[in-house]
Amino acid sequence: MGNRELIILLAYSESSLNYNAKHSKKGVVGICGIDTRYWANELKDNGIKINSLESCEYVFNYYLEKNKGNKKKALLDYKGVINDKKVSGVVETILQKEKELKKDK
């Protein structure tokens, strides 16, 4: 995982690292809050379990590429609600915590 810290933080923000997390949005499942309506077939075709950190990495990397490497925009796309203050705050926290974790290495 190239963005290991970020993926763990993203999963934590989605489920508190609970593989059995219940999500409020219909069709969203698992540790990474993956929307099955958009990702189930593609993940399956690539041999990735939908309820895995690998699925989180795959979906995040899609958004990262789409946003030309901009992590903030990729996280906002992943979260799906760009104009929401709470989501924006979560994204800022993820980026700050990732920076702190990388600094400690």
C-alpha positions in Angstrom: 0.0 0.0 0.0 1.5 3.2 -1.1 -0.8 5.3 1.1 -1.0 2.9 4.0 -1.5 5.5 6.7 -4.1 7.4 4.7 -6.0 4.2 3.9 -6.2 3.2 7.6 -7.3 6.7 8.5 -9.9 6.7 5.7 -11.2 3.3 6.9 -11.3 4.5 10.4 -13.4 7.5 9.4 -15.8 5.2 7.6 -16.2 2.5 10.2 -14.0 2.9 13.2 -12.2 -0.1 11.6 -15.2 -2.3 12.1 -15.7 -4.8 9.3 -19.4 -5.2 10.3 -20.2 -1.4 10.5 -23.7 -0.4 9.6 -23.8 2.6 7.2 -26.6 5.1 6.9 -26.6 5.1 3.1 -28.2 2.2 1.4 -25.8 0.0 -0.5 -22.7 1.2 1.4 -20.9 -1.6 3.3 -18.0 -2.7 5.3 -14.8 -1.3 6.9 -14.3 1.2 4.1 -17.8 2.3 3.4 -17.8 1.1 -0.2 -20.9 1.8 -2.3 -21.8 -1.5 -3.8 -23.9 0.1 -6.5 -20.8 1.6 -8.1 -18.0 -0.7 -7.1 -19.2 -4.3 -6.5 -18.6 -5.5 -10.1 -15.3 -3.8 -10.7 -13.9 -4.9 -7.4 -15.1 -8.5 -8.0 -13.6 -8.4 -11.5 -10.3 -7.4 -10.0 -10.4 -10.2 -7.4 -10.8 -7.7 -4.5 -13.2 -8.4 -1.6 -15.6 -5.5 -1.1 -15.2 -5.5 2.7 -11.4 -5.1 2.8 -8.7 -2.5 3.1 -7.7 -3.4 -0.4 -11.1 -2.2 -1.7 -10.5 1.1 0.1 -7.1 1.5 -1.5 -8.5 0.6 -5.0 -11.3 3.1 -4.8 -9.2 5.8 -3.3 -6.5 5.3 -6.0 -9.2 5.7 -8.6 -10.2 9.0 -7.2 -6.5 10.0 -6.7 -5.8 9.4 -10.4 -9.0 11.2 -11.4 -7.9 14.2 -9.4 -4.3 14.2 -10.7 -2.8 13.2 -7.4 -4.7 15.8 -5.2 -5.3 13.8 -2.0 -7.9 16.3 -0.6 -10.0 16.2 -3.8 -9.7 12.4 -3.9 -10.9 12.1 -0.3 -13.8 14.4 -0.9 -14.8 12.4 -4.0 -14.4 9.1 -2.0 -16.6 10.5 0.8 -19.1 11.6 -1.8 -20.4 14.8 -0.3 -18.1 17.6 -1.3 -20.0 20.6 -0.1 -20.6 19.3 3.4 -18.8 21.0 6.3 -18.6 17.9 8.4 -17.1 15.8 5.5 -14.7 18.6 4.8 -13.6 18.6 8.4 -13.1 14.8 8.4 -11.0 15.1 5.2 -8.8 17.8 6.8 -8.4 15.7 9.9 -7.4 12.6 7.8 -4.8 14.7 6.0 -3.4 16.2 9.2 -3.2 12.9 10.9 -1.5 11.3 7.9 1.1 14.1 7.9 1.7 13.5 11.7 2.1 9.8 11.2 4.6 10.2 8.3 6.6 12.7 10.3 6.9 10.2 13.2 8.6 7.6 10.9 
